[in-house]
Structures are given as C-alpha cells and as structure tokens.
Amino acid sequence: MSDLTRAEIEEFWETWLQVNRDCERTGDWRPMAEWYAEDTTYGWMLTPDEHFMAVGRDQVRDWAIGIEMDGFDGWHYDYVCTVIDEQKAMVIGLWKQRSGILDDATGKEYEVAGLGGSWFGLKRVTEGADAGQVKIDWQRDWFDFGSMSHTMMAILSSGKAPDTLKERVKVFGHDVPGHYHAADLPSTVWPPPVEAGEYVTQVAAPEVTP
C-alpha cells in the first residue's frame, strides 16, 4: 500500500502533462528529467535482444530524453487515456506518436499505428534534496517497433523528413548509450517491484515437465 494519496498523484500527473506540453513546443525534452527520482530506472524493448535502459536521473536526462529524443522536433506524444492506481502508486498513460508532418495522401499527420504507452511507479522521496517530493521511481514504455519503423520509412520516402530526423535514424544498435543485450540489462525488463513479485495478481501455473 502506497503512502501517496490520490490527490497527490493527480497533482503530480497534471504537472507531468504540462512539462510534456512545454517540452514538445521547444523540442527539448531534457527538462523532464527533474520529474524523476535520483535512482530511477527507465526502459523499453526494441527487439527481444535489444533493450533500452537508463539508470538514474542523469542517464534519463542524457540518454532517454536526450539522445533518444533528439531529432524528433515537431513530434508530439498526446496522452489519450490515463489510468491511476493510488493503492500501488502506479499510473498508466496511453499515448499516440504523431510526427507533425503531413501525409499528402491522407492530409493527416504521419502517425505510428498501434498502442503506445508508459507505465509509471511513483514514490515520495525520503532523503536528499528531493525529500518529501513525489517523483517517478521507475518507468517502462511499450510501442510497436515494427510500426514505428514503417512510419519512419514512409516519412523518409516522402521527402519531407527534416535533416535532424535523417540524422536521428542513423543512431541505432547496441553501441548507442543505454542499448543493451537482454542478458546485460542493468535493471529488470518488468519494473523491479513487479519482477520481485510484490503485485502478483494470478499465481503462475506449474511449470510443464517432460
């Protein structure tokens, strides 16, 4: 049971939505790092053996919302639905990835098809400069990587991709900071408390034996 109240979580979430809007306007997402705890973890899966993981606020600032987001000027990630669980201090935000670049064939923005979202665990920091503040303890994102690749190729083929986006798509693979093989991840794919079994809803079936 979390010690955060529903009102505290909702207040935090409103500030999160506002900083998202502010950063989308400037094209620099780095100020959002201040919403994360110093010891936060933030990850997502690209392929079964390529995962992104940032550990700590500095890596979130420099990698997750720095290197990973550079070049996506004009893109916006509108939250279309939010689910809050105050007992677990968790928030699920479902968002759409829209490019701000019009597709002449449809007259609409190029958009990544499929579901996308972020799963947040919040906490009240108890020590250090952030003591007493609500921060993001962990975040895990999901999206359809194949669909993302398809949309990026469509934009590049249209001739409308800005130079910044052309440079961004060259940045990929395990040599990029924060990109790990599954066996080398510095944190768990599932959020640490979930992986530890703190929120088990259904007991797993017995393992199948030969």
Secondary structure as UniProt FT lines:
FT   HELIX           6..26
FT   HELIX           30..35
FT   STRAND          36..47
FT   TURN            48..49
FT   STRAND          50..55
FT   HELIX           57..59
FT   HELIX           60..67
FT   TURN            68..71
FT   TURN            73..74
FT   STRAND          76..85
FT   TURN            86..89
FT   STRAND          90..103
FT   TURN            104..107
FT   STRAND          108..111
FT   STRAND          116..124
FT   TURN            129..132
FT   STRAND          134..142
FT   HELIX           145..158
FT   HELIX           163..168
FT   TURN            169..170
FT   TURN            174..175
FT   TURN            177..178
FT   STRAND          179..180
FT   HELIX           182..184
FT   HELIX           192..195
FT   TURN            196..199
//
